[in-house]
Amino acid sequence: MKNAYSVGQVNRYVKNMFTQDFFLQKIYVKGEVSNCKYHTSGHIYFSLKDETGTMSCVMFAGHRRGLAFSMKDGDKVIVGGSVDVYERDGRYQLYAKEITLEGAGALYERYLALKQELEEMGMFAGEYKQPIPKFIRRLGVVTAPTGAAIQDIRNISYRRNPYLQIILYPALVQGAGAAESIVKGIRMLDGLNVDVIIVGRGGGSIEDLWAFNEEIVARAIFECRTPVISAVGHETDFTIADFVADLRAPTPSAAAELAVNDYRSVVESVSVYRQRMYRAMSTRLDFYRSRLANFSTKFGYLSPEYRLREQRQRLADVESSLQNAMEGKLKENRHRLSLYVERFTGLSPLRKLNQGFSYVADQEKRTLKSVKQVKNGDTIYISVTDGTIEAKVNSIKKEERIHVQG
């Protein structure tokens, strides 16, 4: 009882034994796939079996690049990875990092070696990737002239843009001389100044796709001045060309969609932008019209013409006021004058003469007010209404009269 261990301690001890065993840390196991399940997390759970037994296996999502085909039950595969203990359940399993179909193992080893070499050289680095133009007029395609790939590319490209020009280089994509043919096609289309080049073919086995794993093809793509889209095989097929290309498409059809912008969507976008532009211009014009109207009003107030017109109006008002004042003053003075005329008329000598009075002056034309001013024999002048009478003084008689002070 003193030597009893917990389950966890035992599992941990066994796990440690597996970890320290170098042989189990990098091992290749071949067998038939069974119970294969692709989890939504991206992990793949499966079993390897042969006539002697079964082994549990898992490939985590982070290692999915090590699987270049769609694995299914019944496939004969070679799985590379490490054997370790899942401590919680106390069972061991194979943690897969790469899986190849049995029989393609040697090619796959070459593939992995070249992939690692080119990756270390930086040919997969993102800073060397060229952007794919949004709008293109000339599309270059390197593929077989009779395969399904070129038909898919043509159909989708012309449906998306009927004005596109497609230049096909009919290349060998499988067998002897295929790599050289692909390289020649890339270099020729690069010299024709096309906007984008699609390099690809339909799916197949690793042997069928091997031309796209050749180093000369990878270098031709890397050195190409024109952006290159790789479209090799089906969605799960990966080749060296995919990693070197500026953009990888899962299928030739997808490559056409990535390379060719939808003409109808562009037309719709232009229409939407035109409407937005017109609305913005209309709004802007209304805004500036309003500002112009405000400035015109302000300018009207501040302009010399307005000032002159205002001064003219003010002068007219002053003139009118002066005229009214003058007329009032004249009217007032006319009234006063008429009063003075009436008063003067009452005091006028002519009026007195008309009433029977006369004006008497001596020979010196001085008014006679007293008998003391004349003597007998003097000439006097008597003015009446209609003339003057000249007379001689015959006698003088002085009388006492009462003087009224006026």
Buried (B, 14 or more C-beta within 10 A) or exposed (E): EEEEEEEEEEBBEBBEEBBEEEEBBEBEBEBBBEEBEBEEEEBBBBBBBEEEEEBBBBBBEEBBEBBBBEBEEEBEBBBBBBBBBBBEEBEBBBBBBBBBBEBBBEBBBBBBEBBEEBBEEEBBEEEEBBEBEEEBEBBBBBBBEEBBBBEBBBEBBBBBBEEBEBBBBBBBBBEEEBBBBBBBBBBBBBEEEBBBBBBBBBBBBBEBBBBBBBBEBBBBBBEBEBBBBBBBBEEEBBBBBBBBBBBBBBBBBBBBBBBBBEBEEBEEEEEEEEEEEEEEEEEEEEEEEEEEEEEEEEEEEEEEEEEEEEEEEEEEEEEEEEEEEEEEEEEEEEEEEEEEEEEEEEEEEEEBBEEEEBBBBBEEEEEBEEEEBBEEEBEBBBBEEEEEEEEEBEEEEEEEEEEEEE
